[in-house]
Amino acid sequence: MASAEHGPGPTPPTFTDAPKVLIVAAPFYRDIADNLISGARAALEAGGCSHELIEVPGALEIPTAIRLAEGHYDGFVALGCVIRGETTHYETVCNDSSRALTLLGIERRICLGNGILTVENRAQAEVRANPAEMNKGGGAAEAALHLMALSRRFRGAASGDAIQMATGGDLV
């Protein structure tokens, strides 16, 4: 069974000038994807973001979809689920999708949260995707919120835009 022993992360920032976020989901396991999407939407709305959703066939297509949409959104949330099977395909999908998302963030300076679950079985996926339990979709959206706030902070917030940072300090 899943364990939630780690503590909560920093408080997500909120924005007065709503960033546009694209949720890119791979609904291979529809019920799990729907829970991830639900958690992500709630977190983005709580952060003051507008968002859109697109779906792609699988986890390997998520990084390409994000790259194609670059420049049209302030941030991205990648959602999907890979459950270990009997072949090495699991390792390929997990490693390649994760690596591609990491490179997009580092090399392209894209603000994104990775909510692609990589699990041993369906039970683990269900607990992690459920917004009332581990809420990994919400966590991925919150990661994107933090990165968007940092991006605005380091490049200088646009005129009239304010961000409430996680420290509870002043709007920047």
MDAnalysis code that builds the backbone (N, CA, C; Angstrom):
import MDAnalysis as mda
import numpy as np

u = mda.Universe.empty(516, n_residues=172, atom_resindex=np.repeat(np.arange(172), 3), trajectory=True)
u.add_TopologyAttr("name", ["N", "CA", "C"] * 172)
u.add_TopologyAttr("resid", np.arange(1, 173))
u.add_TopologyAttr("resname", ["MET", "ALA", "SER", "ALA", "GLU", "HIS", "GLY", "PRO", "GLY", "PRO", "THR", "PRO", "PRO", "THR", "PHE", "THR", "ASP", "ALA", "PRO", "LYS", "VAL", "LEU", "ILE", "VAL", "ALA", "ALA", "PRO", "PHE", "TYR", "ARG", "ASP", "ILE", "ALA", "ASP", "ASN", "LEU", "ILE", "SER", "GLY", "ALA", "ARG", "ALA", "ALA", "LEU", "GLU", "ALA", "GLY", "GLY", "CYS", "SER", "HIS", "GLU", "LEU", "ILE", "GLU", "VAL", "PRO", "GLY", "ALA", "LEU", "GLU", "ILE", "PRO", "THR", "ALA", "ILE", "ARG", "LEU", "ALA", "GLU", "GLY", "HIS", "TYR", "ASP", "GLY", "PHE", "VAL", "ALA", "LEU", "GLY", "CYS", "VAL", "ILE", "ARG", "GLY", "GLU", "THR", "THR", "HIS", "TYR", "GLU", "THR", "VAL", "CYS", "ASN", "ASP", "SER", "SER", "ARG", "ALA", "LEU", "THR", "LEU", "LEU", "GLY", "ILE", "GLU", "ARG", "ARG", "ILE", "CYS", "LEU", "GLY", "ASN", "GLY", "ILE", "LEU", "THR", "VAL", "GLU", "ASN", "ARG", "ALA", "GLN", "ALA", "GLU", "VAL", "ARG", "ALA", "ASN", "PRO", "ALA", "GLU", "MET", "ASN", "LYS", "GLY", "GLY", "GLY", "ALA", "ALA", "GLU", "ALA", "ALA", "LEU", "HIS", "LEU", "MET", "ALA", "LEU", "SER", "ARG", "ARG", "PHE", "ARG", "GLY", "ALA", "ALA", "SER", "GLY", "ASP", "ALA", "ILE", "GLN", "MET", "ALA", "THR", "GLY", "GLY", "ASP", "LEU", "VAL"])
u.atoms.positions = np.array([
    [0.846, -1.180, 0.000],
    [0.000, 0.000, 0.000],
    [0.883, 1.232, 0.000],
    [0.338, 2.298, -0.497],
    [1.084, 3.551, -0.596],
    [1.303, 4.163, 0.771],
    [2.387, 4.880, 0.890],
    [2.713, 5.564, 2.130],
    [2.830, 7.052, 1.861],
    [2.258, 7.845, 2.741],
    [2.326, 9.306, 2.600],
    [3.126, 9.874, 3.758],
    [4.294, 9.309, 4.023],
    [5.087, 9.713, 5.173],
    [5.769, 11.056, 4.998],
    [5.971, 11.504, 3.775],
    [6.629, 12.788, 3.588],
    [5.649, 13.912, 3.941],
    [6.218, 15.030, 4.335],
    [5.393, 16.166, 4.724],
    [4.924, 16.949, 3.520],
    [4.053, 17.902, 3.752],
    [3.579, 18.727, 2.638],
    [4.684, 19.636, 2.141],
    [4.599, 19.993, 0.894],
    [5.567, 20.916, 0.302],
    [5.232, 22.338, 0.695],
    [5.957, 23.288, 0.132],
    [5.666, 24.690, 0.432],
    [4.275, 25.068, -0.084],
    [3.708, 26.073, 0.509],
    [2.397, 26.556, 0.086],
    [2.480, 27.050, -1.354],
    [1.563, 26.599, -2.209],
    [1.617, 27.032, -3.607],
    [1.366, 28.530, -3.735],
    [2.035, 29.169, -4.680],
    [1.809, 30.599, -4.904],
    [0.451, 30.836, -5.558],
    [-0.040, 32.039, -5.434],
    [-1.235, 32.451, -6.158],
    [-0.880, 33.667, -7.006],
    [-1.612, 33.857, -8.077],
    [-1.305, 34.899, -9.043],
    [-2.485, 35.859, -9.175],
    [-2.191, 37.123, -9.350],
    [-3.260, 38.081, -9.634],
    [-3.474, 38.216, -11.137],
    [-2.446, 37.945, -11.924],
    [-2.546, 37.932, -13.382],
    [-2.500, 36.465, -13.799],
    [-3.646, 35.911, -14.123],
    [-3.792, 34.469, -14.324],
    [-2.877, 33.908, -15.410],
    [-1.927, 33.048, -15.026],
    [-1.125, 32.353, -16.035],
    [-1.986, 31.348, -16.797],
    [-1.614, 31.085, -18.039],
    [-2.274, 30.068, -18.846],
    [-1.471, 28.783, -18.734],
    [-2.151, 27.712, -18.374],
    [-1.486, 26.423, -18.182],
    [-2.149, 25.380, -19.074],
    [-1.317, 24.548, -19.682],
    [-1.816, 23.434, -20.482],
    [-1.597, 22.137, -19.710],
    [-2.668, 21.411, -19.495],
    [-2.587, 20.064, -18.928],
    [-2.506, 19.105, -20.101],
    [-1.473, 18.285, -20.123],
    [-1.310, 17.286, -21.176],
    [-1.435, 15.914, -20.508],
    [-2.491, 15.197, -20.871],
    [-2.782, 13.918, -20.210],
    [-2.770, 12.771, -21.204],
    [-2.254, 11.648, -20.737],
    [-2.299, 10.397, -21.489],
    [-3.306, 9.490, -20.777],
    [-4.508, 9.336, -21.331],
    [-5.572, 8.617, -20.625],
    [-5.581, 7.106, -20.877],
    [-4.416, 6.496, -20.910],
    [-4.343, 5.053, -21.155],
    [-5.171, 4.287, -20.123],
    [-5.116, 4.734, -18.879],
    [-5.978, 4.220, -17.810],
    [-6.949, 5.358, -17.483],
    [-8.104, 5.381, -18.126],
    [-9.014, 6.522, -18.093],
    [-9.380, 6.954, -16.679],
    [-9.737, 6.035, -15.796],
    [-10.157, 6.412, -14.444],
    [-9.017, 7.063, -13.657],
    [-7.828, 6.569, -13.845],
    [-6.666, 7.133, -13.157],
    [-6.358, 8.515, -13.729],
    [-6.386, 8.642, -15.035],
    [-6.145, 9.940, -15.670],
    [-7.189, 10.963, -15.226],
    [-8.446, 10.557, -15.145],
    [-9.496, 11.487, -14.722],
    [-9.260, 12.003, -13.312],
    [-8.807, 11.140, -12.426],
    [-8.487, 11.582, -11.058],
    [-7.290, 12.530, -11.047],
    [-6.265, 12.216, -11.818],
    [-5.108, 13.113, -11.911],
    [-5.528, 14.482, -12.442],
    [-6.350, 14.488, -13.469],
    [-6.828, 15.740, -14.067],
    [-7.648, 16.532, -13.052],
    [-8.507, 15.866, -12.334],
    [-9.336, 16.538, -11.327],
    [-8.478, 17.237, -10.273],
    [-7.468, 16.539, -9.774],
    [-6.569, 17.126, -8.784],
    [-5.787, 18.302, -9.342],
    [-5.317, 18.166, -10.592],
    [-4.553, 19.245, -11.225],
    [-5.426, 20.481, -11.443],
    [-6.625, 20.271, -11.942],
    [-7.530, 21.409, -12.182],
    [-7.807, 22.166, -10.886],
    [-8.088, 21.445, -9.820],
    [-8.388, 22.101, -8.538],
    [-7.205, 22.940, -8.065],
    [-5.990, 22.407, -8.186],
    [-4.799, 23.145, -7.739],
    [-4.566, 24.378, -8.605],
    [-4.751, 24.250, -9.914],
    [-4.545, 25.388, -10.806],
    [-5.579, 26.479, -10.557],
    [-6.810, 26.088, -10.361],
    [-7.859, 27.072, -10.080],
    [-7.612, 27.763, -8.743],
    [-7.153, 27.021, -7.741],
    [-6.833, 27.621, -6.443],
    [-5.677, 28.614, -6.573],
    [-4.779, 28.381, -7.530],
    [-3.644, 29.265, -7.754],
    [-3.960, 30.449, -8.649],
    [-5.186, 30.530, -9.141],
    [-5.578, 31.656, -9.978],
    [-5.205, 31.502, -11.438],
    [-5.068, 30.268, -11.912],
    [-4.661, 30.019, -13.296],
    [-5.849, 29.676, -14.183],
    [-5.730, 30.035, -15.452],
    [-6.642, 29.486, -16.452],
    [-5.945, 28.257, -17.029],
    [-6.728, 27.309, -17.511],
    [-6.096, 26.091, -18.019],
    [-6.908, 25.472, -19.140],
    [-6.202, 24.710, -19.946],
    [-6.806, 23.913, -21.007],
    [-6.273, 22.493, -20.866],
    [-6.983, 21.559, -21.465],
    [-6.602, 20.150, -21.418],
    [-6.511, 19.601, -22.824],
    [-5.422, 18.885, -23.106],
    [-5.339, 18.082, -24.322],
    [-4.955, 16.670, -23.903],
    [-5.296, 15.714, -24.749],
    [-4.946, 14.325, -24.487],
    [-4.093, 13.789, -25.623],
    [-3.148, 12.934, -25.251],
    [-2.259, 12.278, -26.199],
    [-2.340, 10.772, -25.960],
    [-1.903, 9.962, -26.922],
    [-2.068, 8.518, -26.783],
    [-1.374, 7.884, -25.572],
    [-0.170, 8.339, -25.245],
    [0.564, 7.702, -24.156],
    [1.589, 8.627, -23.549],
    [2.262, 8.137, -22.515],
    [3.239, 8.948, -21.783],
    [4.399, 9.408, -22.662],
    [4.784, 8.632, -23.642],
    [5.900, 9.026, -24.498],
    [5.560, 10.225, -25.384],
    [4.287, 10.457, -25.640],
    [3.883, 11.578, -26.484],
    [3.731, 12.886, -25.705],
    [3.691, 12.822, -24.389],
    [3.491, 14.022, -23.579],
    [4.601, 15.060, -23.806],
    [5.880, 14.704, -23.732],
    [6.915, 15.721, -23.950],
    [6.843, 16.386, -25.326],
    [6.532, 15.622, -26.358],
    [6.424, 16.201, -27.696],
    [5.264, 17.186, -27.762],
    [4.137, 16.835, -27.180],
    [2.985, 17.739, -27.175],
    [3.334, 19.045, -26.458],
    [4.037, 18.945, -25.336],
    [4.438, 20.145, -24.599],
    [5.378, 20.992, -25.451],
    [6.314, 20.369, -26.109],
    [7.261, 21.112, -26.956],
    [6.533, 21.815, -28.096],
    [5.526, 21.155, -28.669],
    [4.760, 21.758, -29.756],
    [3.963, 22.976, -29.270],
    [3.535, 22.950, -28.005],
    [2.727, 24.035, -27.447],
    [3.570, 25.124, -26.796],
    [4.876, 24.944, -26.777],
    [5.764, 25.932, -26.150],
    [5.521, 27.317, -26.742],
    [5.492, 28.307, -25.868],
    [5.282, 29.675, -26.304],
    [3.829, 30.114, -26.253],
    [2.923, 29.166, -26.140],
    [1.496, 29.480, -26.079],
    [0.953, 29.442, -24.652],
    [1.745, 28.929, -23.722],
    [1.309, 28.763, -22.328],
    [2.433, 29.178, -21.391],
    [2.053, 29.551, -20.176],
    [3.039, 29.913, -19.158],
    [3.588, 28.696, -18.430],
    [2.821, 27.614, -18.424],
    [3.250, 26.414, -17.725],
    [2.497, 25.195, -18.222],
    [2.990, 24.039, -17.800],
    [2.438, 22.771, -18.269],
    [2.351, 21.782, -17.111],
    [1.352, 20.890, -17.201],
    [1.218, 19.797, -16.251],
    [1.133, 18.514, -17.065],
    [2.067, 17.603, -16.848],
    [2.114, 16.324, -17.548],
    [1.469, 15.253, -16.667],
    [0.442, 14.580, -17.182],
    [-0.280, 13.583, -16.393],
    [-0.438, 12.280, -17.161],
    [-0.194, 11.191, -16.477],
    [-0.369, 9.880, -17.075],
    [-0.018, 8.812, -16.058],
    [-0.050, 7.582, -16.516],
    [0.248, 6.470, -15.618],
    [0.890, 5.338, -16.403],
    [1.980, 4.824, -15.855],
    [2.666, 3.667, -16.427],
    [2.715, 2.607, -15.336],
    [2.092, 1.458, -15.614],
    [2.065, 0.352, -14.654],
    [2.974, -0.753, -15.179],
    [3.848, -1.239, -14.307],
    [4.810, -2.275, -14.711],
    [4.081, -3.501, -15.262],
    [4.602, -3.999, -16.366],
    [4.066, -5.217, -16.976],
    [5.124, -6.304, -16.956],
    [5.041, -7.169, -17.923],
    [5.937, -8.323, -17.965],
    [7.174, -8.100, -18.826],
    [7.263, -6.956, -19.498],
    [8.397, -6.714, -20.396],
    [9.180, -5.483, -19.950],
    [10.258, -5.200, -20.650],
    [11.091, -4.041, -20.338],
    [10.509, -2.739, -20.879],
    [9.378, -2.791, -21.545],
    [8.748, -1.583, -22.082],
    [8.481, -0.569, -20.962],
    [8.163, -1.037, -19.772],
    [7.924, -0.156, -18.614],
    [9.118, 0.763, -18.381],
    [10.318, 0.192, -18.341],
    [11.515, 0.994, -18.103],
    [11.726, 2.016, -19.209],
    [11.498, 1.618, -20.444],
    [11.668, 2.530, -21.567],
    [10.719, 3.718, -21.452],
    [9.442, 3.445, -21.219],
    [8.450, 4.520, -21.139],
    [8.729, 5.429, -19.947],
    [9.006, 4.840, -18.791],
    [9.285, 5.647, -17.596],
    [10.518, 6.515, -17.784],
    [11.610, 5.896, -18.192],
    [12.871, 6.630, -18.329],
    [12.816, 7.693, -19.421],
    [12.291, 7.329, -20.579],
    [12.303, 8.264, -21.703],
    [11.353, 9.435, -21.488],
    [10.169, 9.188, -20.950],
    [9.238, 10.301, -20.722],
    [9.778, 11.222, -19.631],
    [10.320, 10.667, -18.574],
    [10.864, 11.480, -17.488],
    [12.059, 12.296, -17.958],
    [12.935, 11.676, -18.679],
    [14.128, 12.361, -19.179],
    [13.743, 13.492, -20.128],
    [12.800, 13.231, -21.017],
    [12.387, 14.265, -21.974],
    [11.745, 15.453, -21.258],
    [10.924, 15.190, -20.244],
    [10.310, 16.289, -19.492],
    [11.374, 17.089, -18.740],
    [12.330, 16.406, -18.146],
    [13.411, 17.086, -17.427],
    [14.201, 17.975, -18.380],
    [14.515, 17.472, -19.558],
    [15.266, 18.262, -20.537],
    [14.465, 19.470, -21.012],
    [13.157, 19.312, -21.177],
    [12.331, 20.461, -21.558],
    [12.427, 21.554, -20.497],
    [12.359, 21.151, -19.258],
    [12.442, 22.127, -18.177],
    [13.785, 22.820, -18.126],
    [14.843, 22.060, -18.251],
    [16.190, 22.618, -18.121],
    [16.614, 23.366, -19.377],
    [16.499, 22.728, -20.526],
    [17.033, 23.308, -21.756],
    [16.118, 24.361, -22.370],
    [14.804, 24.193, -22.244],
    [13.861, 25.124, -22.860],
    [13.286, 26.108, -21.842],
    [13.649, 25.933, -20.565],
    [13.143, 26.786, -19.477],
    [11.621, 26.779, -19.417],
    [11.066, 25.602, -19.615],
    [9.620, 25.425, -19.551],
    [9.238, 25.088, -18.118],
    [8.219, 25.757, -17.611],
    [7.722, 25.502, -16.257],
    [6.724, 24.351, -16.333],
    [7.092, 23.216, -15.773],
    [6.183, 22.076, -15.847],
    [6.248, 21.231, -14.598],
    [5.126, 20.608, -14.324],
    [5.034, 19.649, -13.237],
    [4.820, 18.270, -13.821],
    [5.611, 17.318, -13.376],
    [5.533, 15.948, -13.888],
    [4.636, 15.116, -12.988],
    [3.469, 14.785, -13.494],
    [2.531, 13.930, -12.773],
    [2.312, 12.608, -13.481],
    [3.348, 12.098, -14.130],
    [3.244, 10.776, -14.745],
    [3.588, 9.747, -13.671],
    [2.594, 8.986, -13.271],
    [2.802, 7.969, -12.250],
    [3.563, 6.791, -12.841],
    [4.524, 6.273, -12.101],
    [5.259, 5.077, -12.494],
    [5.150, 4.112, -11.320],
    [4.307, 3.095, -11.491],
    [3.931, 2.246, -10.362],
    [4.038, 0.767, -10.705],
    [3.998, -0.022, -9.657],
    [4.076, -1.471, -9.812],
    [2.726, -2.115, -10.146],
    [1.639, -1.484, -9.675],
    [0.326, -2.104, -9.871],
    [-0.773, -1.046, -9.843],
    [-1.967, -1.449, -10.236],
    [-3.114, -0.549, -10.320],
    [-3.475, 0.038, -8.961],
    [-3.387, -0.748, -7.906],
    [-3.737, -0.247, -6.569],
    [-2.864, 0.954, -6.193],
    [-1.574, 0.877, -6.473],
    [-0.685, 2.012, -6.197],
    [-1.105, 3.230, -7.013],
    [-1.457, 3.026, -8.263],
    [-1.870, 4.131, -9.128],
    [-3.147, 4.784, -8.616],
    [-4.102, 3.975, -8.203],
    [-5.375, 4.510, -7.731],
    [-5.198, 5.399, -6.509],
    [-4.374, 4.977, -5.563],
    [-4.132, 5.780, -4.356],
    [-3.416, 7.078, -4.713],
    [-2.431, 7.012, -5.574],
    [-1.655, 8.198, -5.938],
    [-2.469, 9.191, -6.761],
    [-3.360, 8.713, -7.591],
    [-4.153, 9.588, -8.447],
    [-5.337, 10.217, -7.722],
    [-5.853, 9.568, -6.715],
    [-7.063, 10.027, -6.032],
    [-6.828, 11.367, -5.340],
    [-7.617, 12.408, -5.708],
    [-7.443, 13.716, -5.069],
    [-7.662, 13.696, -3.555],
    [-8.422, 12.741, -3.058],
    [-8.674, 12.642, -1.619],
    [-7.580, 11.868, -0.894],
    [-6.654, 11.282, -1.637],
    [-5.572, 10.527, -1.018],
    [-4.239, 11.224, -1.307],
    [-3.408, 10.681, -2.171],
    [-2.087, 11.270, -2.407],
    [-2.112, 12.452, -3.384],
    [-3.119, 12.547, -4.219],
    [-3.342, 13.697, -5.103],
    [-2.100, 14.111, -5.903],
    [-1.531, 13.176, -6.623],
    [-0.333, 13.483, -7.412],
    [-0.611, 14.417, -8.585],
    [-1.841, 14.451, -9.084],
    [-2.188, 15.423, -10.118],
    [-2.121, 16.839, -9.566],
    [-2.667, 17.016, -8.363],
    [-2.582, 18.318, -7.705],
    [-1.147, 18.690, -7.400],
    [-0.352, 17.714, -6.988],
    [1.057, 17.972, -6.694],
    [1.832, 18.404, -7.926],
    [1.533, 17.797, -9.062],
    [2.206, 18.185, -10.309],
    [1.817, 19.607, -10.699],
    [0.543, 19.945, -10.533],
    [0.092, 21.303, -10.843],
    [0.755, 22.309, -9.907],
    [0.872, 21.966, -8.631],
    [1.535, 22.869, -7.678],
    [3.007, 23.064, -8.028],
    [3.659, 22.018, -8.517],
    [5.054, 22.159, -8.952],
    [5.143, 23.153, -10.105],
    [4.215, 23.062, -11.058],
    [4.208, 24.016, -12.165],
    [3.954, 25.438, -11.654],
    [3.048, 25.592, -10.678],
    [2.780, 26.914, -10.092],
    [4.046, 27.514, -9.483],
    [4.775, 26.703, -8.726],
    [6.014, 27.184, -8.102],
    [7.031, 27.625, -9.147],
    [7.171, 26.833, -10.193],
    [8.143, 27.183, -11.227],
    [7.725, 28.431, -11.996],
    [6.430, 28.590, -12.241],
    [5.965, 29.811, -12.910],
    [6.225, 31.032, -12.033],
    [6.006, 30.893, -10.732],
    [6.276, 32.012, -9.813],
    [7.764, 32.347, -9.806],
    [8.613, 31.332, -9.769],
    [10.053, 31.581, -9.807],
    [10.466, 32.221, -11.124],
    [9.906, 31.765, -12.214],
    [10.226, 32.333, -13.516],
    [9.863, 33.815, -13.551],
    [8.685, 34.145, -13.057],
    [8.275, 35.554, -13.033],
    [9.156, 36.361, -12.080],
    [9.518, 35.757, -10.986],
    [10.356, 36.466, -10.012],
    [11.731, 36.780, -10.605],
    [12.354, 35.792, -11.255],
    [13.704, 35.978, -11.760],
    [13.761, 36.829, -13.020],
    [12.696, 36.873, -13.776],
    [12.692, 37.728, -14.965],
    [12.050, 39.067, -14.670],
    [11.516, 39.230, -13.458],
    [10.840, 40.473, -13.082],
    [9.379, 40.367, -13.435],
    [8.516, 40.410, -12.441],
    [7.080, 40.283, -12.686],
    [6.615, 41.379, -13.625],
    [5.710, 41.019, -14.517],
    [5.150, 41.978, -15.464],
    [4.414, 43.082, -14.720],
    [4.367, 44.219, -15.314],
    [3.685, 45.364, -14.706],
    [2.258, 44.984, -14.343],
    [1.888, 45.255, -13.109],
    [0.540, 44.967, -12.655],
    [0.347, 43.550, -12.169],
    [1.325, 42.677, -12.348],
    [1.192, 41.303, -11.897],
    [1.788, 41.173, -10.511],
    [1.123, 40.436, -9.676],
    [1.639, 40.189, -8.336],
    [1.552, 38.700, -8.056],
    [2.506, 38.215, -7.319],
    [2.573, 36.801, -6.970],
    [2.723, 36.714, -5.466],
    [1.864, 35.948, -4.819],
    [2.030, 35.706, -3.390],
    [2.935, 34.498, -3.261],
    [4.167, 34.734, -2.783],
    [5.140, 33.654, -2.685],
    [4.850, 32.791, -1.477],
    [5.367, 31.591, -1.485],
    [5.088, 30.590, -0.478],
    [5.536, 30.986, 0.918],
    [6.438, 31.934, 1.034],
    [6.920, 32.323, 2.358],
    [5.880, 33.115, 3.119],
    [4.800, 33.485, 2.446],
    [3.775, 34.294, 3.083],
    [4.178, 35.757, 3.118],
    [5.244, 36.069, 2.412],
    [5.753, 37.434, 2.397],
    [4.951, 38.326, 1.473],
    [5.575, 39.408, 1.117],
    [4.932, 40.396, 0.282],
    [4.689, 39.862, -1.119],
    [3.743, 40.508, -1.785],
    [3.544, 40.225, -3.193],
    [4.747, 40.779, -3.950],
    [5.207, 40.009, -4.938],
    [6.323, 40.469, -5.757],
    [5.851, 40.655, -7.183],
])
